[in-house]
């Protein structure tokens, strides 16, 4: 076994969950890595990452190690799980929750409100960004309570919310975290600032 393969094997075994990715957890450098980080952030407070862009030997070595041609690559307790598509499918089916040893939230009906003010700002943002038909407001709240808003198509395991003329999509983890809350917006120095708050909070 080469030195780089031995190093990769040690990294894979050093933490329960290890993601080989482009960039870092806070600053992913490709959309596929960002997608997997978003899924893991919704399920775990901590997991290890390795930035393959930092060393070409690692970038090529991990492909040989797993016999998998693309990055990102997720490992759980020393076992290769897969890349972005596989992780997304497993997240939607609940298999990823089982592999990670976390409970899969069960939310039959999501009670979540988008305020009139927030809905208007979302419509303005969609117009400015020329969002294509079929896209909805994406709401993600991770295990550390940080929220992210954007526009995307519905993915495996996502659930839909309709409020004040806005369709939003959330994953199961986010659905459990925002249940009973609302999305509001207020004017800030750099434009609208969105907040997820309890109903009635000013």
Backbone bond lengths (Angstrom), bond angles and torsions (degrees), N, CA, C in turn:
res aa  C-N    CA-C-N  psi(-1)  N-CA   C-N-CA  omega(-1)  CA-C   N-CA-C  phi
1 X - - - 1.467 - - 1.523 109.29 -
2 X 1.335 115.80 131.91 1.465 120.19 -179.66 1.524 110.49 -70.26
3 X 1.332 115.21 164.74 1.464 120.15 179.25 1.524 111.45 -59.30
4 X 1.347 117.91 -42.00 1.470 120.36 -177.56 1.524 110.80 -68.47
5 X 1.344 116.73 -36.35 1.460 119.39 178.12 1.531 111.05 -68.18
6 X 1.319 115.71 -37.80 1.470 120.08 176.77 1.524 110.25 -65.32
7 X 1.328 116.60 -39.59 1.474 121.08 178.97 1.528 110.43 -64.43
8 X 1.334 116.04 -44.16 1.465 119.91 179.68 1.530 110.43 -63.70
9 X 1.312 116.75 -43.36 1.465 120.09 179.13 1.531 110.71 -59.29
10 X 1.328 116.52 -41.16 1.451 120.61 178.66 1.532 110.99 -63.98
11 X 1.359 116.67 -41.94 1.470 120.60 178.67 1.520 110.99 -63.27
12 X 1.315 116.47 -42.98 1.458 121.30 -179.39 1.525 111.43 -60.94
13 X 1.311 116.17 -36.14 1.465 120.66 -176.60 1.527 113.18 -90.91
14 X 1.334 116.96 -8.41 1.468 119.91 -173.65 1.521 113.60 -78.39
15 X 1.335 117.67 -20.54 1.468 121.76 179.83 1.524 109.21 -137.76
16 X 1.323 116.51 154.80 1.466 119.88 179.66 1.523 111.34 -63.35
17 X 1.325 116.77 -37.65 1.461 121.25 -178.46 1.522 108.92 -128.93
18 X 1.320 117.14 121.64 1.462 122.03 -179.11 1.527 108.99 -131.54
19 X 1.313 116.22 129.51 1.456 121.40 178.01 1.522 109.47 -116.12
20 X 1.320 116.21 117.45 1.466 121.58 171.41 1.523 106.05 -87.18
21 X 1.329 116.38 120.56 1.457 120.79 -169.90 1.522 111.54 -145.04
22 X 1.316 115.75 171.42 1.458 121.30 172.70 1.523 108.12 -95.38
23 X 1.332 115.90 113.93 1.448 120.92 -176.38 1.513 111.23 96.86
24 X 1.327 115.83 -158.90 1.457 121.83 -178.48 1.523 109.52 -120.44
25 X 1.315 115.14 170.19 1.462 120.53 -179.77 1.529 111.26 -57.06
26 X 1.306 117.27 -42.66 1.464 121.16 -178.93 1.517 112.68 -79.63
27 X 1.338 117.57 -27.16 1.470 121.19 -179.22 1.533 109.72 -134.78
28 X 1.337 117.67 76.60 1.464 119.82 176.04 1.526 110.57 -64.18
29 X 1.331 116.34 147.07 1.455 120.83 -177.05 1.528 113.34 -108.98
30 X 1.330 116.95 11.00 1.468 120.22 172.23 1.521 108.18 -154.44
31 X 1.332 116.03 156.29 1.453 120.82 -175.85 1.518 113.27 -63.60
32 X 1.333 117.27 -37.04 1.464 120.27 -178.91 1.530 110.99 -67.10
33 X 1.343 116.01 -41.19 1.467 119.58 177.06 1.522 110.33 -65.20
34 X 1.337 116.57 -39.41 1.467 120.60 178.97 1.524 110.81 -63.15
35 X 1.333 116.46 -38.30 1.464 120.48 179.83 1.520 111.52 -63.15
36 X 1.333 116.47 -46.89 1.467 119.77 -178.59 1.527 110.37 -67.43
37 X 1.331 116.84 -40.72 1.470 119.58 176.26 1.522 110.67 -59.50
38 X 1.330 116.49 -41.96 1.460 120.03 179.24 1.519 112.05 -60.35
39 X 1.329 116.53 -40.72 1.462 120.84 178.71 1.527 110.64 -66.75
40 X 1.331 116.34 -47.66 1.471 119.90 -179.31 1.526 111.52 -65.67
41 X 1.341 116.40 -38.36 1.469 119.39 178.56 1.521 111.13 -60.67
42 X 1.333 116.39 -31.12 1.455 119.90 179.05 1.511 113.77 -75.21
43 X 1.335 116.55 -13.59 1.463 120.21 -175.93 1.521 114.12 -114.91
44 X 1.334 116.72 -28.74 1.460 120.89 -173.59 1.522 111.53 -130.41
45 X 1.316 116.47 142.94 1.463 119.80 173.03 1.520 110.89 -78.61
46 X 1.321 116.96 -34.43 1.462 120.54 -177.48 1.523 111.10 -134.31
47 X 1.311 115.50 139.18 1.461 122.66 169.30 1.522 106.94 -160.44
48 X 1.322 116.75 158.76 1.466 120.94 -176.04 1.525 110.35 -91.66
49 X 1.331 115.60 147.61 1.464 120.62 175.15 1.522 109.58 -131.67
50 X 1.325 115.27 153.60 1.461 122.33 174.81 1.523 106.99 -128.98
51 X 1.330 116.61 122.91 1.461 122.02 179.85 1.521 109.22 -84.01
52 X 1.325 117.09 106.53 1.464 120.35 -177.12 1.527 112.11 -73.13
53 X 1.341 117.15 -15.81 1.461 120.05 178.30 1.528 111.94 -73.44
54 X 1.326 115.45 -15.34 1.467 119.41 -178.41 1.520 112.11 -75.92
55 X 1.339 117.54 -18.49 1.463 120.38 -176.26 1.529 108.88 -155.17
56 X 1.314 117.18 117.38 1.464 120.70 -178.41 1.531 111.83 -63.30
57 X 1.328 116.60 -28.43 1.469 119.64 179.05 1.531 110.48 -66.24
58 X 1.328 116.46 -37.69 1.464 120.13 176.84 1.521 109.83 -69.91
59 X 1.336 116.25 -41.96 1.465 120.58 -178.42 1.523 111.46 -58.84
60 X 1.319 117.69 -43.42 1.459 120.84 179.26 1.527 111.30 -81.47
61 X 1.328 115.21 -33.96 1.467 119.67 -177.48 1.507 113.38 -65.28
62 X 1.349 117.19 -36.88 1.464 119.40 -177.87 1.518 110.76 -69.46
63 X 1.333 117.03 -30.01 1.470 120.36 177.17 1.526 110.47 -67.17
64 X 1.340 115.75 -39.32 1.462 120.17 176.87 1.519 111.01 -69.49
65 X 1.328 115.68 -39.24 1.465 121.18 -177.50 1.527 111.19 -60.45
66 X 1.327 116.21 -42.60 1.461 120.93 -175.05 1.523 113.57 -96.96
67 X 1.354 116.63 -11.87 1.469 121.69 -171.36 1.529 109.89 57.40
68 X 1.336 114.73 37.89 1.464 122.26 -179.71 1.531 106.85 -127.57
69 X 1.343 118.65 126.99 1.469 120.43 -167.64 1.522 116.96 -82.11
70 X 1.327 117.70 -9.46 1.468 118.99 -173.57 1.520 112.68 -122.49
71 X 1.325 114.04 166.31 1.458 123.13 178.67 1.524 106.60 -128.95
72 X 1.335 118.29 138.39 1.464 130.09 18.95 1.530 114.08 -82.26
73 X 1.336 114.17 165.35 1.452 122.22 175.54 1.526 108.65 -135.25
74 X 1.321 115.51 129.04 1.470 120.80 -178.12 1.528 110.44 -107.26
75 X 1.333 114.67 134.64 1.462 122.35 176.00 1.525 109.33 -122.66
76 X 1.320 115.68 134.51 1.463 121.55 178.32 1.512 108.69 -125.81
77 X 1.323 115.76 120.07 1.470 123.07 -177.67 1.532 111.88 48.61
78 X 1.333 114.34 45.71 1.456 120.82 174.29 1.511 115.44 83.99
79 X 1.341 117.43 -4.11 1.462 121.04 -177.84 1.525 110.65 -106.98
80 X 1.325 116.05 137.29 1.459 120.77 177.77 1.525 109.74 -72.17
81 X 1.341 116.10 127.74 1.465 121.53 -179.52 1.520 111.00 -96.04
82 X 1.343 117.34 -49.52 1.456 120.81 -179.66 1.511 111.86 150.76
83 X 1.333 114.50 -170.20 1.456 121.05 179.79 1.517 111.63 -100.43
84 X 1.319 115.62 -159.66 1.462 121.18 -172.23 1.522 112.80 -59.49
85 X 1.330 118.18 -49.30 1.462 120.88 -177.52 1.521 111.61 -61.83
86 X 1.324 116.30 -43.07 1.463 120.85 -179.53 1.520 110.53 -64.29
87 X 1.338 116.62 -44.22 1.466 120.56 -179.55 1.524 110.51 -62.82
88 X 1.339 117.10 -41.89 1.468 120.24 178.69 1.532 111.24 -62.03
89 X 1.324 116.89 -44.13 1.463 120.56 179.74 1.528 110.89 -63.87
90 X 1.330 116.48 -42.18 1.468 120.22 -179.95 1.518 111.58 -67.69
91 X 1.329 116.88 -34.14 1.462 120.13 177.56 1.521 110.42 -66.23
92 X 1.337 116.00 -39.60 1.457 120.06 179.96 1.511 113.16 -68.98
93 X 1.328 117.08 -35.13 1.467 121.09 -176.97 1.522 113.09 -85.77
94 X 1.339 116.77 -16.51 1.462 120.36 -176.45 1.517 113.03 96.05
95 X 1.345 116.91 -6.98 1.471 120.18 179.85 1.525 111.58 -63.18
96 X 1.328 116.71 -35.14 1.459 119.51 -178.85 1.518 110.74 -67.03
97 X 1.328 116.77 -40.03 1.462 120.59 177.42 1.528 110.24 -57.51
98 X 1.334 115.29 -44.87 1.466 120.04 -179.71 1.518 110.89 -64.58
99 X 1.342 117.11 -41.71 1.461 120.80 -179.32 1.519 111.25 -64.46
100 X 1.321 116.42 -36.27 1.465 120.84 -178.36 1.529 112.49 -85.18
101 X 1.328 115.86 -11.33 1.462 118.81 -179.35 1.511 113.25 75.59
102 X 1.342 116.84 30.62 1.463 120.51 177.52 1.522 108.76 -116.49
103 X 1.310 115.52 151.01 1.460 120.66 -178.04 1.525 110.35 -73.24
104 X 1.296 115.79 136.89 1.465 120.08 176.67 1.524 108.57 -84.66
105 X 1.336 118.26 118.94 1.468 120.25 -178.94 1.525 110.80 -63.53
106 X 1.307 115.31 142.82 1.453 120.49 175.70 1.526 107.80 -118.72
107 X 1.313 116.13 105.06 1.461 121.43 179.12 1.519 107.47 -121.53
108 X 1.331 117.14 106.55 1.457 120.79 -177.16 1.526 111.40 -75.13
109 X 1.310 116.48 -40.39 1.456 120.96 179.78 1.527 108.52 -138.21
110 X 1.330 116.10 126.81 1.462 120.62 -176.81 1.525 109.39 -95.48
111 X 1.312 116.52 122.47 1.460 121.10 174.44 1.525 107.59 -98.06
112 X 1.320 114.71 100.99 1.462 120.93 -177.85 1.516 107.94 -147.68
113 X 1.344 116.21 133.21 1.462 121.73 -175.34 1.519 110.64 -116.23
114 X 1.316 116.04 137.42 1.461 122.26 170.74 1.524 106.86 -103.96
115 X 1.315 117.23 118.26 1.457 120.36 -175.20 1.528 110.97 -64.40
116 X 1.334 115.75 161.94 1.462 121.24 178.49 1.527 110.18 -59.23
117 X 1.324 116.27 -41.85 1.471 120.68 179.91 1.516 111.11 -64.08
118 X 1.337 116.74 -45.79 1.459 120.65 179.58 1.521 110.93 -64.68
119 X 1.328 116.71 -40.40 1.464 120.36 -179.96 1.528 111.03 -61.42
120 X 1.319 117.33 -40.77 1.454 120.97 179.31 1.532 111.07 -65.24
121 X 1.328 116.85 -42.04 1.470 120.54 179.28 1.529 110.92 -66.58
122 X 1.333 116.48 -35.53 1.470 120.36 178.54 1.521 110.01 -66.43
123 X 1.333 117.21 -41.29 1.465 120.22 178.19 1.529 110.73 -63.45
124 X 1.327 116.88 -41.21 1.468 120.62 178.17 1.535 110.80 -62.31
125 X 1.350 115.46 -42.98 1.467 120.05 -179.62 1.529 110.68 -64.10
126 X 1.340 116.88 -40.16 1.458 121.00 179.54 1.528 110.99 -63.67
127 X 1.328 115.77 -37.79 1.474 119.80 178.15 1.524 110.88 -68.32
128 X 1.329 116.52 -43.92 1.469 119.91 179.79 1.528 111.31 -61.78
129 X 1.332 116.00 -38.58 1.459 121.40 -176.53 1.523 112.60 -88.10
130 X 1.338 116.35 -2.81 1.463 121.58 -179.67 1.530 110.40 52.32
131 X 1.330 115.26 52.63 1.461 121.31 -178.09 1.528 110.03 -66.23
132 X 1.307 116.21 131.55 1.463 121.90 -175.90 1.521 111.54 -72.17
133 X 1.335 116.86 152.48 1.470 120.30 175.08 1.524 110.54 -57.66
134 X 1.316 115.94 146.36 1.460 120.24 -179.24 1.509 113.96 93.49
135 X 1.347 116.42 -11.76 1.458 120.43 176.36 1.530 109.41 -91.05
136 X 1.316 116.64 149.71 1.460 122.71 179.25 1.523 109.48 -129.56
137 X 1.312 114.99 169.02 1.465 119.53 175.46 1.524 108.89 -69.32
138 X 1.315 116.35 123.53 1.462 121.48 177.89 1.526 108.94 -95.22
139 X 1.319 116.48 124.18 1.469 121.80 176.89 1.517 107.90 -117.54
140 X 1.317 116.38 124.99 1.453 121.56 175.96 1.528 108.86 -128.85
141 X 1.313 117.01 130.65 1.462 122.88 172.16 1.513 106.72 -124.70
142 X 1.343 116.55 118.64 1.463 119.07 -173.51 1.519 111.90 -86.94
143 X 1.333 115.11 -179.41 1.465 120.96 -175.93 1.518 112.50 -65.88
144 X 1.349 117.20 -16.40 1.460 121.02 177.76 1.521 112.11 -96.56
145 X 1.342 117.34 6.77 1.451 122.03 175.94 1.514 114.97 83.33
146 X 1.328 117.86 7.59 1.465 120.89 179.56 1.523 108.98 -84.95
147 X 1.334 116.90 138.25 1.450 118.96 -178.97 1.523 111.69 -110.49
148 X 1.318 115.25 152.58 1.465 123.19 -179.54 1.516 107.59 -137.53
149 X 1.328 116.14 135.61 1.456 122.00 177.45 1.522 109.26 -121.32
150 X 1.307 116.60 145.78 1.460 121.08 177.25 1.517 108.67 -169.01
151 X 1.307 116.53 -165.03 1.463 121.61 176.21 1.520 108.17 -127.57
152 X 1.335 116.27 134.53 1.459 119.76 -177.80 1.521 109.37 -160.38
153 X 1.319 115.85 169.66 1.459 121.44 172.23 1.525 109.37 -84.59
154 X 1.303 115.56 156.17 1.461 120.35 179.25 1.517 110.05 -66.18
155 X 1.326 116.63 132.68 1.451 122.15 -179.20 1.514 111.70 -109.46
156 X 1.345 117.43 176.97 1.463 121.35 179.37 1.530 110.92 -57.50
157 X 1.317 116.61 128.91 1.456 120.65 177.13 1.515 114.85 85.22
158 X 1.335 118.20 -6.50 1.463 120.57 179.09 1.523 110.42 -72.60
159 X 1.336 114.99 152.39 1.456 121.15 175.52 1.515 109.10 -122.42
160 X 1.317 117.06 149.15 1.450 121.82 -177.04 1.518 112.94 -98.67
161 X 1.332 115.09 148.57 1.464 123.11 176.18 1.522 107.23 -132.10
162 X 1.333 117.49 138.52 1.456 122.26 174.91 1.521 108.20 -120.54
163 X 1.334 116.19 126.30 1.468 119.75 178.48 1.519 109.52 -154.93
164 X 1.330 116.54 127.73 1.465 122.84 178.59 1.526 113.10 48.70
165 X 1.341 114.83 42.61 1.451 120.25 175.61 1.515 115.06 79.96
166 X 1.308 117.93 4.81 1.464 122.31 179.52 1.523 109.63 -109.90
167 X 1.330 116.31 129.71 1.466 120.26 172.07 1.522 107.91 -97.18
168 X 1.324 115.59 127.65 1.460 121.81 178.53 1.518 109.39 -121.49
169 X 1.326 116.33 154.50 1.458 121.74 175.93 1.523 109.34 -125.21
170 X 1.323 115.33 140.38 1.462 121.81 -178.80 1.520 108.88 -138.28
171 X 1.341 116.06 152.68 1.457 118.83 172.72 1.523 109.17 -86.00
172 X 1.333 116.89 175.75 1.461 120.21 -175.36 1.520 112.65 -62.62
173 X 1.342 116.47 -40.72 1.459 119.82 179.92 1.513 111.66 -63.13
174 X 1.344 115.78 -44.62 1.461 120.32 178.77 1.518 110.54 -64.67
175 X 1.326 117.20 -40.82 1.462 121.21 -179.68 1.529 110.78 -55.77
176 X 1.324 116.20 -43.41 1.462 119.69 179.51 1.525 112.00 -67.74
177 X 1.339 116.70 -33.81 1.465 120.28 -175.82 1.529 113.07 -79.45
178 X 1.342 117.45 -26.76 1.469 119.20 -177.24 1.519 112.16 -101.36
179 X 1.315 117.97 -1.93 1.462 121.55 -178.44 1.534 109.75 -56.28
180 X 1.327 115.96 124.15 1.459 120.77 178.82 1.519 114.47 87.47
181 X 1.342 117.31 0.48 1.459 121.01 -178.63 1.532 110.28 -106.86
182 X 1.323 116.04 -174.65 1.466 119.88 178.79 1.515 110.42 -146.44
183 X 1.332 115.11 156.73 1.458 122.35 176.96 1.518 108.38 -101.98
184 X 1.322 116.12 125.00 1.466 121.02 179.91 1.526 108.50 -127.24
185 X 1.324 115.73 166.56 1.466 121.11 178.72 1.521 108.94 -140.00
186 X 1.298 115.03 145.67 1.461 120.58 173.75 1.524 108.18 -140.15
187 X 1.316 115.53 160.06 1.454 120.37 -177.04 1.519 110.67 -78.87
188 X 1.340 116.37 127.19 1.456 122.23 177.25 1.509 110.47 -115.90
189 X 1.315 118.02 178.98 1.466 121.52 -178.67 1.525 113.43 -63.17
190 X 1.341 116.84 -24.81 1.472 121.04 -178.47 1.522 112.59 -113.39
191 X 1.334 116.02 20.61 1.453 119.85 -179.16 1.519 111.37 114.72
192 X 1.334 117.39 -165.61 1.468 120.29 -177.66 1.521 112.55 -65.87
193 X 1.316 116.26 139.89 1.461 122.75 176.67 1.523 107.88 -117.02
194 X 1.319 116.01 121.29 1.463 121.01 -177.89 1.524 110.09 -93.36
195 X 1.334 115.24 141.20 1.470 121.38 179.21 1.515 109.25 -136.18
196 X 1.316 116.50 142.68 1.456 121.87 171.34 1.517 107.14 -102.40
197 X 1.321 115.75 115.89 1.466 120.89 -171.43 1.530 110.39 -136.03
198 X 1.322 115.18 169.36 1.451 120.62 172.81 1.525 108.95 -72.82
199 X 1.319 118.87 145.49 1.469 120.44 -179.94 1.525 111.88 -55.23
200 X 1.321 115.78 137.50 1.454 120.71 178.05 1.516 114.47 89.64
201 X 1.356 117.32 -8.14 1.458 120.01 179.01 1.526 108.86 -76.99
202 X 1.339 116.27 129.25 1.473 120.80 -177.09 1.516 109.29 -81.92
